[in-house]
Amino acid sequence: MQYRKNRNGQDISLLGYGCMRFSSKGTGIDVDKAEREIMEAYKSGVNYFDTAYIYPGSESALGTIVERNGIRDKINIATKLPQYLINGRDAIDRYFNEQLNRLKTDYIDYYLMHHLTDFVSWEKLKKHGILEWIAEKKKIGQIRNIGFSYHGDSQMFIKILDDYDWDFCQVQYNYLDEHAQAGVEGVKRAAEKNVPVIIMEPLRGGKLVNMLPETAKKIIAENPRGWSAAEWAFRWLYNQDEVSCVLSGMNSMEMVRENCRIADESRPGEFTQDDFDLIDGIKSEINAHTKVPCTACRYCMPCPKNVDIPAIFRCYNEMYTENKRSGRWEFAQTVGLRKQKAFASQCIACGKCEKHCPQNIAIREELKKADRALRPLRYKIGTALARKFILKD
C-alpha cells in the first residue's frame, strides 16, 4: 500500500475504505462479512475508514469490528457531523457523543462537516458556535483533524476552503466530474494550501464500471494496458499528486484485493498522452448516452411518498447506456413488482429530495421524463396485470 502525508506528516493510505455500502443481512448490516473485508483491507495496509452519522448502521458496525480486532490505535476513523440537522450548540454535542458511542471510541481521527453545498451552510454552523466547539474538541484530543465534505460548485468550495484553516477536505471527483462540483480547480487549490484531499465517488456510484455504454467498454477492452474500467478510474486519480486518499465502498473480498493491488501499483505521473486520450474517449461515449447524472448516493431518500428515486434513474439511464428493453425490464423487476409501490407517478413535487441532492439534479422534472420513458402505456398495462396476478395487488 502506498501512503501520502497529512498536514502533520502522518501517513494516510492511498486507498480508503468507504463504509456506506456494507452488505446487508436481514434488516441490517452483515457485520461478520464486513469484518472479513475490512480486516483484509487492513492487512493490506488500508488505514483510513470513512463513515457518517446518516449511513444506517455503519458507525456501529465499524465500531464493533474495530473493537473486536483491537486495531483502534492502528487506523484512522473518519466520520461526519450531520450539519443539516444542527439547530444549536447542544445538538452538535449530542450528535458527536452519539457517534463516539456508536464507534466505541473516545476520539475521532478525521471529523467532517457533512455535505456542505454552499457558504450559507458553513455560516450557519459558525453562528451555532462550531469554531469554538472545534477548538475545544481539538484541545482535549477528541478530534485530531477537522475537515468538510462538499457538494457544490468550485467557486463556493474555494470560498469555504479559504475561510478556515482546515486539516483536510473531501470532494466528489472522478474523470467524469473533472470540471463539475469542486472539480480539478478545487482539488488543486486545496493542494496549494497544503490541505489533503480525500476523494469520494471515484467510480461515480459504480457508473464508471456497471453502466458504461457498450462503445466505452469496447474502448477499454481493446486497450493493450489490460486494465479494467475500475482500474482506469482509480489510476486516473492516483496519477495526480494532489489526491491524498481515494475512498471505495468495498463490499466483496475480490473488490478489496483488487483495489488494494491497484493502489499499491499506481504511481503519480504514470499516465501517457494515449492514456488521457482513452479517458477522453470514454467520457465522450458516456456523455452521449447518459440522461441523469445520478450516483445512487441515496441522499434524496427516503421519499415521503416512497418513490425510489435512485432506482428509477438507474433504470432510465440503462435504457440509453444499454438499450430500452434492458432498462424497462430492469425497472419492471426492481421497481414495478414491489409489494409497496415506488413509482415516479407517486411524486407530489414537494422538493424535499432536491434539497439533499449532491448532483443538484432537477429530480422532480427528471422523474416525469423517466416515468414516461420507462412506462409507456403498454408497460403500464403489463405491470398492472403482473401486479394483479403475482402480488394480488
C-alpha positions as CSV (number, residue, x, y, z in Angstrom):
1,M,0.0,0.0,0.0
2,Q,1.2,3.5,-0.8
3,Y,0.7,6.4,1.6
4,R,0.5,10.1,1.4
5,K,1.1,12.6,4.2
6,N,-1.5,14.7,6.1
7,R,-0.6,18.1,7.4
8,N,1.1,16.7,10.5
9,G,3.3,14.3,8.5
10,Q,1.2,11.2,9.3
11,D,0.5,8.6,6.7
12,I,-2.8,8.2,5.0
13,S,-3.3,5.1,2.9
14,L,-3.8,6.0,-0.8
15,L,-6.9,3.7,-0.7
16,G,-9.6,4.5,1.9
17,Y,-12.4,2.2,2.9
18,G,-15.8,3.8,2.3
19,C,-18.3,2.3,4.8
20,M,-21.5,3.4,3.3
21,R,-22.1,0.3,1.2
22,F,-21.6,-2.6,3.6
23,S,-23.5,-5.7,2.6
24,S,-26.9,-6.2,4.3
25,K,-28.3,-9.2,6.2
26,G,-31.9,-9.3,7.0
27,T,-32.9,-5.7,8.1
28,G,-29.3,-4.6,9.0
29,I,-25.7,-4.9,8.1
30,D,-23.9,-8.2,7.7
31,V,-21.2,-7.4,10.3
32,D,-19.4,-10.6,10.0
33,K,-19.0,-10.3,6.3
34,A,-18.0,-6.6,6.6
35,E,-15.4,-7.6,9.3
36,R,-13.7,-10.1,6.9
37,E,-13.5,-7.5,4.2
38,I,-12.3,-4.7,6.5
39,M,-9.6,-6.9,8.1
40,E,-8.4,-8.0,4.6
41,A,-8.1,-4.3,3.7
42,Y,-6.4,-3.5,7.0
43,K,-3.8,-6.4,6.5
44,S,-3.1,-4.9,3.0
45,G,-2.3,-1.6,4.5
46,V,-5.6,0.4,4.4
47,N,-5.6,2.7,7.4
48,Y,-8.4,5.2,6.6
49,F,-12.1,4.1,7.2
50,D,-14.8,6.6,6.4
51,T,-18.4,6.5,7.7
52,A,-21.1,9.0,8.7
53,Y,-23.9,9.6,11.1
54,I,-26.6,9.1,8.4
55,Y,-25.2,5.8,6.9
56,P,-27.7,3.3,8.5
57,G,-25.9,1.1,10.9
58,S,-22.4,1.9,9.5
59,E,-20.9,3.6,12.5
60,S,-22.0,0.9,14.9
61,A,-20.8,-1.8,12.6
62,L,-17.4,-0.2,12.2
63,G,-17.1,0.4,15.9
64,T,-17.9,-3.3,16.6
65,I,-15.4,-4.6,14.1
66,V,-12.6,-2.3,15.3
67,E,-13.1,-3.2,18.9
68,R,-13.3,-7.0,18.2
69,N,-9.9,-6.9,16.5
70,G,-8.1,-4.4,18.7
71,I,-7.0,-2.1,16.0
72,R,-8.3,1.3,17.1
73,D,-4.9,2.8,17.6
74,K,-3.6,1.5,14.3
75,I,-6.2,3.1,12.0
76,N,-7.9,6.4,11.2
77,I,-11.6,6.7,11.6
78,A,-13.4,9.4,9.7
79,T,-17.0,10.3,10.4
80,K,-19.2,13.3,9.8
81,L,-21.4,15.8,11.7
82,P,-24.8,15.9,10.1
83,Q,-24.7,19.7,9.9
84,Y,-28.1,19.8,8.1
85,L,-29.7,18.6,11.4
86,I,-28.0,21.1,13.6
87,N,-30.1,23.8,15.3
88,G,-27.9,24.8,18.1
89,R,-24.7,24.1,20.1
90,D,-26.4,21.4,22.2
91,A,-27.2,19.5,19.0
92,I,-23.6,19.4,18.0
93,D,-22.6,17.8,21.3
94,R,-25.5,15.4,21.2
95,Y,-24.7,14.0,17.7
96,F,-20.9,13.9,18.4
97,N,-21.3,12.0,21.7
98,E,-23.7,9.6,20.0
99,Q,-21.1,9.0,17.3
100,L,-18.4,8.3,19.8
101,N,-20.7,5.8,21.5
102,R,-21.6,4.1,18.2
103,L,-17.9,3.9,17.2
104,K,-16.9,2.6,20.6
105,T,-14.1,5.2,20.8
106,D,-13.2,8.4,22.7
107,Y,-11.7,10.3,19.8
108,I,-12.2,10.8,16.0
109,D,-9.2,11.0,13.8
110,Y,-10.8,12.8,10.9
111,Y,-14.1,14.7,11.6
112,L,-16.0,16.3,8.8
113,M,-18.8,18.9,8.4
114,H,-21.0,16.7,6.3
115,H,-22.4,17.7,2.9
116,L,-21.7,21.4,2.7
117,T,-23.2,22.7,-0.5
118,D,-22.6,26.5,-0.2
119,F,-21.1,29.1,2.1
120,V,-24.5,29.7,3.8
121,S,-24.4,26.2,5.4
122,W,-21.0,26.9,6.8
123,E,-22.0,30.3,8.1
124,K,-25.0,28.7,9.8
125,L,-22.6,26.4,11.7
126,K,-20.4,29.3,12.7
127,K,-23.5,31.1,14.2
128,H,-24.1,27.9,16.3
129,G,-20.6,28.2,17.7
130,I,-18.9,25.5,15.6
131,L,-15.5,27.3,15.6
132,E,-15.3,27.4,19.4
133,W,-16.6,23.8,19.6
134,I,-13.9,22.6,17.2
135,A,-11.2,24.4,19.1
136,E,-12.3,22.8,22.4
137,K,-12.5,19.2,20.9
138,K,-9.1,19.5,19.3
139,K,-7.6,20.9,22.5
140,I,-8.8,17.9,24.6
141,G,-7.9,15.4,21.8
142,Q,-11.4,14.2,20.9
143,I,-10.9,15.4,17.3
144,R,-7.4,15.0,15.7
145,N,-8.2,16.5,12.2
146,I,-11.1,18.7,11.1
147,G,-12.5,18.9,7.6
148,F,-15.6,19.1,5.4
149,S,-17.2,17.1,2.7
150,Y,-18.5,19.2,-0.2
151,H,-21.1,19.1,-3.0
152,G,-21.5,22.3,-4.9
153,D,-19.6,24.4,-7.4
154,S,-15.9,25.1,-7.4
155,Q,-16.1,28.8,-6.5
156,M,-18.2,28.1,-3.4
157,F,-15.8,25.3,-2.5
158,I,-12.8,27.7,-2.6
159,K,-14.7,30.3,-0.5
160,I,-15.3,27.7,2.3
161,L,-11.7,26.4,1.9
162,D,-10.3,29.9,2.3
163,D,-12.5,30.8,5.3
164,Y,-10.9,28.4,7.9
165,D,-7.6,26.6,8.5
166,W,-8.9,23.1,7.5
167,D,-6.9,20.0,8.1
168,F,-8.4,18.2,5.1
169,C,-11.4,18.2,2.8
170,Q,-13.4,15.6,0.9
171,V,-14.8,16.1,-2.6
172,Q,-16.6,14.1,-5.3
173,Y,-14.0,13.8,-8.1
174,N,-13.5,11.4,-11.0
175,Y,-12.7,11.7,-14.6
176,L,-16.3,12.4,-15.5
177,D,-16.6,15.1,-12.8
178,E,-13.2,16.7,-13.7
179,H,-14.9,20.1,-14.2
180,A,-18.0,19.6,-12.0
181,Q,-18.5,20.3,-8.3
182,A,-15.2,21.2,-6.6
183,G,-13.5,19.9,-9.7
184,V,-9.9,20.0,-10.7
185,E,-9.8,23.7,-9.8
186,G,-10.9,23.0,-6.2
187,V,-8.6,20.0,-5.9
188,K,-5.5,22.0,-7.0
189,R,-6.4,24.9,-4.8
190,A,-6.6,22.7,-1.7
191,A,-3.3,21.1,-2.6
192,E,-1.8,24.6,-2.9
193,K,-2.9,25.3,0.6
194,N,-1.4,22.0,1.8
195,V,-4.9,20.7,2.6
196,P,-5.1,16.9,2.0
197,V,-7.9,15.9,-0.5
198,I,-9.9,12.8,0.2
199,I,-11.8,11.6,-2.9
200,M,-15.4,10.2,-2.8
201,E,-17.3,8.7,-5.7
202,P,-14.2,7.7,-7.7
203,L,-16.5,5.4,-9.8
204,R,-19.5,7.8,-9.6
205,G,-21.6,5.3,-7.6
206,G,-20.4,2.4,-9.8
207,K,-21.5,4.1,-13.0
208,L,-18.0,4.2,-14.4
209,V,-18.0,0.4,-14.2
210,N,-21.5,-1.0,-14.3
211,M,-23.3,1.5,-16.5
212,L,-20.7,2.2,-19.2
213,P,-22.1,2.2,-22.8
214,E,-21.0,-0.8,-24.9
215,T,-18.9,1.5,-27.0
216,A,-16.9,2.6,-24.0
217,K,-16.5,-1.0,-22.8
218,K,-15.1,-1.8,-26.2
219,I,-12.5,1.1,-26.0
220,I,-11.3,-0.3,-22.6
221,A,-11.3,-4.0,-23.8
222,E,-9.2,-3.2,-26.9
223,N,-6.5,-1.2,-25.0
224,P,-3.2,-3.0,-24.5
225,R,-2.9,-1.9,-20.9
226,G,-5.4,-4.6,-20.0
227,W,-6.9,-2.5,-17.2
228,S,-10.5,-2.9,-16.1
229,A,-12.9,0.0,-16.2
230,A,-12.5,0.4,-12.4
231,E,-8.7,0.4,-12.7
232,W,-8.7,3.1,-15.3
233,A,-10.8,5.3,-13.0
234,F,-8.6,4.7,-9.9
235,R,-5.4,5.2,-11.8
236,W,-6.6,8.5,-13.3
237,L,-7.0,9.7,-9.7
238,Y,-3.7,8.2,-8.4
239,N,-1.9,9.8,-11.3
240,Q,-2.5,13.2,-9.5
241,D,-0.1,14.3,-6.7
242,E,-2.9,16.4,-5.3
243,V,-5.0,13.4,-4.3
244,S,-4.3,12.1,-0.8
245,C,-6.7,9.2,-0.5
246,V,-9.4,7.7,-2.6
247,L,-12.5,6.1,-0.9
248,S,-14.0,3.0,-2.3
249,G,-17.2,1.4,-0.9
250,M,-15.9,-2.1,-1.0
251,N,-18.3,-5.0,-0.2
252,S,-16.6,-8.1,-1.5
253,M,-13.3,-9.8,-0.9
254,E,-12.5,-9.7,-4.6
255,M,-13.1,-5.9,-4.7
256,V,-10.9,-5.3,-1.6
257,R,-8.0,-7.3,-3.0
258,E,-8.2,-5.8,-6.5
259,N,-8.4,-2.2,-5.2
260,C,-5.5,-2.8,-2.8
261,R,-3.4,-4.1,-5.7
262,I,-4.2,-1.0,-7.8
263,A,-3.4,1.4,-5.0
264,D,-0.1,-0.4,-4.5
265,E,1.0,-0.4,-8.1
266,S,-0.2,3.0,-9.3
267,R,2.2,6.0,-9.4
268,P,1.6,9.7,-9.9
269,G,2.6,10.9,-13.3
270,E,2.4,7.5,-15.0
271,F,-0.3,8.4,-17.5
272,T,0.8,8.9,-21.1
273,Q,-1.0,11.0,-23.7
274,D,-2.5,7.8,-25.0
275,D,-4.0,7.1,-21.6
276,F,-5.5,10.6,-21.4
277,D,-6.9,10.2,-24.9
278,L,-8.6,6.9,-23.8
279,I,-10.2,8.6,-20.9
280,D,-11.5,11.4,-23.2
281,G,-12.9,8.8,-25.5
282,I,-14.8,7.1,-22.6
283,K,-16.1,10.4,-21.4
284,S,-17.4,11.2,-24.9
285,E,-19.3,7.9,-25.1
286,I,-20.8,8.3,-21.6
287,N,-21.9,11.8,-22.2
288,A,-23.6,10.8,-25.4
289,H,-25.8,8.2,-23.6
290,T,-26.5,9.3,-20.0
291,K,-29.7,11.1,-19.2
292,V,-29.5,11.8,-15.5
293,P,-26.1,12.2,-13.5
294,C,-27.3,10.2,-10.5
295,T,-24.7,8.4,-8.4
296,A,-27.1,6.4,-6.3
297,C,-25.8,8.0,-3.1
298,R,-29.4,8.0,-1.8
299,Y,-29.1,11.3,-0.1
300,C,-32.5,12.1,-1.7
301,M,-34.1,9.2,0.3
302,P,-36.4,8.4,1.9
303,C,-39.1,9.9,-0.2
304,P,-42.3,10.8,1.8
305,K,-44.3,9.0,-1.0
306,N,-41.9,6.0,-1.2
307,V,-40.7,6.9,-4.7
308,D,-37.4,5.0,-5.2
309,I,-35.6,7.9,-7.0
310,P,-32.1,6.3,-7.4
311,A,-33.6,3.0,-8.8
312,I,-35.8,4.8,-11.3
313,F,-32.9,7.0,-12.6
314,R,-30.6,3.9,-12.8
315,C,-33.2,2.1,-15.0
316,Y,-33.8,5.2,-17.0
317,N,-30.1,5.6,-17.7
318,E,-29.8,1.9,-18.6
319,M,-32.3,2.5,-21.4
320,Y,-29.6,4.6,-23.0
321,T,-26.3,3.1,-21.9
322,E,-27.6,-0.4,-22.8
323,N,-30.9,-0.4,-24.6
324,K,-34.5,0.5,-23.9
325,R,-35.7,-3.1,-23.4
326,S,-33.0,-3.7,-20.9
327,G,-33.8,-0.6,-18.9
328,R,-37.5,-1.3,-18.9
329,W,-37.0,-4.9,-17.9
330,E,-34.8,-3.9,-15.1
331,F,-37.4,-1.4,-13.9
332,A,-40.1,-4.0,-14.0
333,Q,-38.1,-6.4,-11.9
334,T,-36.7,-3.9,-9.3
335,V,-39.4,-1.3,-9.0
336,G,-42.5,-2.4,-10.9
337,L,-43.1,-5.6,-8.9
338,R,-42.5,-4.4,-5.4
339,K,-45.3,-5.0,-2.9
340,Q,-45.1,-1.4,-1.8
341,K,-45.4,0.8,-4.9
342,A,-42.4,3.1,-5.7
343,F,-43.4,4.7,-9.0
344,A,-42.4,8.2,-10.0
345,S,-46.1,9.0,-10.6
346,Q,-46.4,9.0,-6.8
347,C,-44.3,12.1,-6.6
348,I,-46.1,15.1,-5.1
349,A,-43.4,17.6,-6.1
350,C,-42.6,18.5,-2.5
351,G,-39.0,19.2,-3.5
352,K,-37.5,17.6,-0.3
353,C,-35.2,15.3,-2.4
354,E,-33.7,18.2,-4.4
355,K,-32.5,19.9,-1.2
356,H,-30.3,17.0,-0.5
357,C,-29.1,16.0,-3.9
358,P,-25.3,16.4,-4.2
359,Q,-25.6,16.5,-8.0
360,N,-28.1,19.3,-8.0
361,I,-30.4,17.2,-10.2
362,A,-33.8,18.7,-11.0
363,I,-35.3,15.5,-9.6
364,R,-39.0,16.3,-9.9
365,E,-38.7,17.2,-13.6
366,E,-36.4,14.3,-14.4
367,L,-38.8,11.8,-12.6
368,K,-41.5,12.8,-15.0
369,K,-39.3,12.2,-18.0
370,A,-38.1,8.9,-16.6
371,D,-41.6,7.7,-15.9
372,R,-42.7,8.5,-19.4
373,A,-39.7,6.6,-20.9
374,L,-39.9,3.6,-18.6
375,R,-43.7,3.2,-18.5
376,P,-45.3,3.8,-21.9
377,L,-48.9,2.7,-22.0
378,R,-48.3,-1.0,-22.8
379,Y,-45.8,-1.3,-20.0
380,K,-48.2,0.3,-17.5
381,I,-50.9,-2.2,-18.5
382,G,-48.4,-5.1,-18.4
383,T,-47.1,-4.0,-15.0
384,A,-50.6,-3.6,-13.6
385,L,-51.6,-7.1,-14.8
386,A,-48.4,-8.6,-13.4
387,R,-49.0,-7.0,-10.0
388,K,-52.6,-8.2,-10.0
389,F,-51.6,-11.9,-10.5
390,I,-48.2,-12.0,-8.9
391,L,-48.8,-9.7,-5.9
392,K,-52.5,-9.9,-5.7
393,D,-52.4,-6.1,-5.9
